[in-house]
Amino acid sequence: QVQLQESGPGLVKPSQTLSLTCTVSGGSITTSGYYWTWIRQPPGKKLEWMGAITSSGITFYNPSLRSRTAISRDTSKSQFTLRLSSVTPEDTAVYYCARDTRLYYSDASSLQKTPYWGQGTQVTVSS
């Protein structure tokens, strides 16, 4: 069974770049048909779809975050990475990586946790 695990710093200072890595086990991120995805949930708010990278390395982003977001991958390590620049306290959230079969862009109303999500990692933006 595919398992995903997020890793990265839990505290980031304002204006810096947040960087998180998702390590995938039990499967390959080059298997076609899947979007390797980043999602976040700020405290008291709904899930927000941030972006995804395909098995062939094509990226897709939420338009509201596109200017600050970059998703990349390292197939040799079975990892994909999120970078979010110029962070503010409003970027404080639990960040999840996931494997999905569709894109959500700015409409995450139907987004739900599945067994193919990581457990999530808390990131706080504070000086």
Secondary structure, DSSP 8 states (H G I E B T S, - for coil): --EEEEES-SEE-TTS-EEEEEEEESS-TT-TT-EEEEEEE-TTS--EEEEEEETTS-EEE-TTTGGGEEEEEETTTTEEEEEE-S--GGG-EEEEEEEESS--TT--TT----TTB---EEEEE--
